[in-house]
Amino acid sequence: MSLPEADIAFATELFSTLPDLTCRRMFGGMALYSDGTIFALLRSDGVILLKAQANVFAAELAGYGSEKWTYTRKNGASAAMPYWTLPEAALDDPDLATTLAHRALAHLR
């Protein structure tokens, strides 16, 4: 599945006020960086995910209704990634999206 240009434009516009925002395509999706630190992914299905280790920020995202990214491996085992869906409210609110991105970056640096 190819990542539509409209999804890329939406994600980069949503986080456009972050310092030194860069993107890199990978695995059918895209990684988003601020000042060289990866803080989010855009999956090939258009879902935006914020990076959050098992910490207070992950709990904060869960409180917004975000879900941790899990997938099933070829052997049938379940695996989880340290990424959480961007809260629904943040999709329509660039200020909230940017605030959450700053929170993700604070825990990653």
C-alpha positions in Angstrom: 0.0 0.0 0.0 1.4 3.4 -1.0 1.2 6.3 1.3 -1.1 9.0 -0.4 0.4 12.5 -0.8 -2.7 13.9 0.8 -1.9 12.0 4.0 1.7 13.2 4.0 0.6 16.8 3.5 -1.9 16.5 6.3 0.6 15.2 8.8 3.4 17.7 7.9 0.9 20.6 8.1 -0.4 19.3 11.4 3.1 19.4 12.9 4.5 22.3 10.8 5.3 24.5 13.8 7.8 22.0 15.3 11.4 23.0 14.9 13.3 21.4 12.0 10.5 19.1 10.9 11.7 16.4 8.5 10.2 13.3 7.1 11.5 10.0 5.8 9.6 7.3 4.0 10.0 3.8 5.5 8.2 0.5 5.4 5.3 1.9 3.3 4.8 4.7 5.8 6.7 7.7 7.0 8.7 8.7 10.0 8.5 12.3 11.3 11.4 14.0 13.0 12.0 17.2 14.9 15.6 18.3 15.3 16.6 14.8 14.2 14.6 13.0 16.8 11.8 10.7 15.6 8.6 11.5 17.4 5.9 10.1 15.2 5.0 7.7 12.4 2.5 7.9 9.6 1.4 4.4 8.8 0.5 3.4 5.3 -3.2 3.4 6.3 -3.0 7.1 7.2 -2.9 6.6 11.0 -0.6 9.0 12.8 1.2 7.6 15.9 3.2 9.3 18.5 6.2 7.7 20.1 5.8 7.0 23.8 7.8 4.5 25.9 6.1 2.9 28.9 6.1 6.1 30.9 3.8 8.9 32.1 3.3 10.2 28.6 2.0 6.8 27.4 -0.5 6.9 30.3 -1.5 10.4 29.2 -2.1 9.2 25.7 -4.2 6.3 27.0 -6.2 8.8 28.9 -7.0 10.6 25.7 -8.3 7.3 24.2 -5.2 6.5 22.2 -4.3 2.9 21.5 -0.9 1.3 21.5 0.2 0.0 18.1 0.1 -3.8 18.1 0.4 -6.3 15.3 0.5 -10.0 14.7 3.8 -11.6 13.6 4.0 -14.3 10.9 4.2 -16.9 13.6 0.9 -15.7 15.2 2.5 -14.0 18.2 1.4 -10.6 19.1 3.9 -7.7 19.3 3.6 -4.1 20.5 5.5 -1.0 19.3 6.2 2.1 21.4 3.8 4.1 19.4 0.3 5.3 20.3 -2.4 6.6 18.0 -2.8 10.4 17.9 -5.9 11.3 19.9 -8.9 12.0 17.7 -9.3 15.5 19.1 -5.7 16.3 18.0 -6.5 15.5 14.3 -8.7 18.7 14.2 -6.6 20.7 16.6 -3.0 21.5 15.4 -2.3 23.2 18.8 -3.1 20.0 20.7 -1.2 17.9 18.1 1.8 20.1 18.5 1.6 20.1 22.3 1.5 16.3 22.3 4.4 16.1 19.9 6.4 18.4 22.2 5.5 16.1 25.1 6.7 13.1 23.1 9.9 14.8 22.3 10.5 15.8 25.9 10.4 12.2 27.0 12.6 11.0 24.1 15.5 13.5 24.6 
